Amino acid sequence: MGLMQTDRNLQQAENGVLRTFLRVILASGLAAFSAPALAQGDPAPPLGCTGTPSATWVTVIAEELRSGDGLLAMTLYADDSRRFLVKHGSLSVGRVKVQPGGTTRGCVFLPAPGVYAIALYHDENGDTKFNRSMIGLPQEGWGFTNNPPTLMGLPSFSSARLNVPRTGLVTRIKMKYP
């Protein structure tokens, strides 16, 4: 067998492995993830990162979840206090399955380095809604970047703002429950 034939056989084998890998990815539902263009040496985003793929992301670690049930919703807000916590004011909402043990890790793609805020809620029943009581009080857990106090109501954007100068940073958010 000649050198050119060996190269063709290797290429066909690699293509077969690639096709198999892509079939597994498509079958597992991970097709929504596509890797952004990265500069050489940049870290790769974690699998399952939510939002519009880009070269900038932040890892979110939610702590003190009261159960391993449901979903963790991660809502990303741009540096605009008028749009913070306003209906249709977010850049994206992503969800990850809550892990047992009180801590869940997620990842959010950002449009670019800059200033953002992230609001979380623990959707324990998995209905993709932030459930409230008849008088409007939360029935599910919540949290914000910088862990601002929420005893007197919702935090301001300035208390929840997060400066992200580069990709791959980690933010820890402690969940609060009614």
N, C-alpha and C positions, 0 to 999 in steps of 0.2 A: 504494500500500500504506500503510495507516494505522500510527500509532505502536504501537498495541496488537498489530497483526499482526506488526510487526517484532520486538517483544519476544518474542512466542510463537515466531517462527522462530529467534531467537537461543537461546532456552531449549531448543528441540528440538535445535538443533545442539550445544549444550553437553551435553545429555543423551546425544546420540549419541557424542560424544567421550568422555564419562565411561563409557558402556557399553563402548566399544572398549578404553579403558584398563583397565577391570576384567576384560574377557576376556583381555587380555594378561597381567595380573597372575595370574589364575587359571591360565592355560595355562603360565606360567613356574614355577609352584610357590611363588610368593611369598605365597600367600593366608594362610599361617600368620602373617604379619606383619600386625598391625593397629596403627595409630597410637594411642598413649594420649592422653588428654585433656591438653593443654598450656595453660599460662597464656600470654597474649599476650606475645611477646618471647622465650619459651623456645626453645632450639634444638630441632630435630627429631631424633629418634634416627636413627642410621645404618640403612640398609636391611639386613635380615638380622639384626637384633638378636635374640638368643635369650632364652628364658625367658618368663615371663608378662608381657605388655605392661604398662608402668606409665609414670609421668612421670619416673622416675629410672633412669638407666643409666650404665654405665661402659664406656669403650672399653679393650680389652685389646690390647696390642701384644706379641706373642711374638717374641723375637729369638733369633738363633743356632740356628735349626732346621737340621738337617743335610741335609735334602732337601726338595724341593717335593712329595713324595708324601703321599697320605693326607689325614687330617683332624686338626684341632686340637680336642680336647675341652676345654671350659671348665666347670668344676664350681664352683658358688657355694655357700658355706657361711655360715650366720647366725652372729651373735655368741654362740656357745655352744660352748665348748671340748670339751664331752663328745660333741658330734656331728661334730666336725672329723675328716675322713678315715675316718669310720665308715660301714660299709655302710648305705645308706638314710638317711644323716645329712645329705645335701645338700638345698638348696632347689631346685636345678635343674642339669641338665647340658645344655649346648648344644654343637653342633659346627659348625665352618666348614671349608671346603676350604682346605688349606695352599697358600700361594702360593709360586712359585719365588723364589729370591733370599735365603732365610734369614730373612725377616720376614713374619709374617702378622698381620693385624688382625682382631679380632672385637669384638663388643659383647654385653654382658649386661644385661638388665633387672634392676633391684633392686626389692624390695617398696617401699622408701622410703629416704630418706637414713639413714645409720647406719654401723655397723661390720660388715664382712664379711671373708671370705677367699676367694680364688680359687685353685684348683689346676688346672693344665693338664697334659695329656699329648699327645704327638705320636703319634697312631695311624697310623703309617706304612703299615700294610697295610690300613687302613680296615675292620677287622673289628669296630669299636666296643667293643673290650676293651683293657684295659691289660695287655699281654702280659708274662708273667714266665717266668723260667727254671724248671727242675725244682726248684731249691732256693729259689725265691721272689724272686730278684733281678729288678729291672726289665729288660726288653729294649727298651723304647721310652723316648723322652725325656720329661722332666717339668719342671715349674716351679711356683713359688708367688709370690703377691703378696709384695712386699718382698724377694724373692730371698734367703731365709734359707739358711744353709749346710745341706747334707744329707749331709755325709760320714759323720756318726755316726748316721744314721737319719732318720726323718721329722721335719719341723719341728713345733714346737708351734703352737697357734692364735695365741698371743700374738706369735710371731715372723712370722706371715704375715698378721696382721690389717691391714685397710685401712679407714681412716676416710673415708667418702664423705659430706661435708656437703651436697653439691648434685649435680645431674645434670650429665652431660657431661664428667666428669673422665676422665683417661687414666692407665693404669698400664702400665708396661713390665716384662715378665717375661723373664729370660734362661733359655733352655732348657738342661737338663743331660742328658747321655746316659751310659749305662753304659760 
